Amino acid sequence: MKLRDLGLPKSEIIRIADEWVWNKRDKAILIMKMEGSTYEEIAESLCLSTQYVKELYLASRNLIIEHSR
C-alpha cells in the first residue's frame, strides 16, 4: 500500500509522522519521498545507500499506515 492510497491529506500524514516517526532523518525521508524525490536522490542528499533509504522509508510508511486506522 502506498501512502496516497490512504486518502489522507499530506497534513494528516505529517501529523501522524510527528507522533510516531521519532527519528528526524526518517521523517525527512518520508517527506522527501512524498514530495516526489526518488530513493536515489534522497540517498545522495543524506549520504546513505539507496537500499537503506528504502528500508527507512518503508518502516516509516508502515507506521503511518498502522496509526492512520
C-alpha positions in Angstrom: 0.0 0.0 0.0 1.2 3.5 -0.8 0.6 6.5 1.4 -1.6 8.2 -1.3 -3.8 5.1 -1.2 -4.9 6.0 2.4 -6.7 9.1 1.0 -5.3 11.3 3.8 -4.2 14.9 3.2 -0.5 15.5 3.4 -1.0 17.5 6.6 -2.6 14.5 8.3 0.2 12.2 7.3 2.7 14.6 8.7 0.7 14.9 11.9 0.9 11.1 12.3 4.6 11.1 11.4 5.2 13.8 14.1 3.7 11.5 16.6 5.0 8.1 15.6 8.2 8.6 13.5 10.6 9.8 16.1 13.8 10.0 14.1 14.2 13.3 12.3 16.1 11.7 9.5 13.4 9.1 8.9 10.7 11.7 9.0 12.7 13.8 6.4 13.0 10.7 4.2 9.2 10.2 4.4 8.5 13.8 3.5 11.1 13.9 0.7 9.5 10.8 -0.8 6.0 12.3 -0.5 7.3 15.4 -2.4 8.4 13.2 -5.3 12.1 12.6 -4.6 13.5 9.3 -5.8 15.2 6.9 -3.4 18.4 7.6 -5.2 18.1 11.4 -4.8 17.3 11.1 -1.1 20.2 8.7 -0.6 22.6 11.0 -2.3 21.4 14.1 -0.3 21.7 12.2 3.0 24.9 10.3 2.1 23.2 6.9 2.6 22.8 3.9 0.5 19.7 3.6 -1.7 18.7 0.3 -0.1 19.0 1.8 3.4 16.8 4.8 2.4 14.2 2.3 1.1 14.2 0.4 4.3 13.8 3.5 6.4 11.0 4.8 4.2 9.1 1.5 4.3 9.4 1.4 8.1 8.1 4.9 8.4 5.4 4.3 5.9 4.2 1.2 7.8 4.0 3.2 11.0 1.8 5.8 9.2 -0.4 3.1 7.8 -0.7 1.3 11.1 -1.6 4.5 13.1 -3.9 6.0 10.5 -6.7 3.5 11.1 
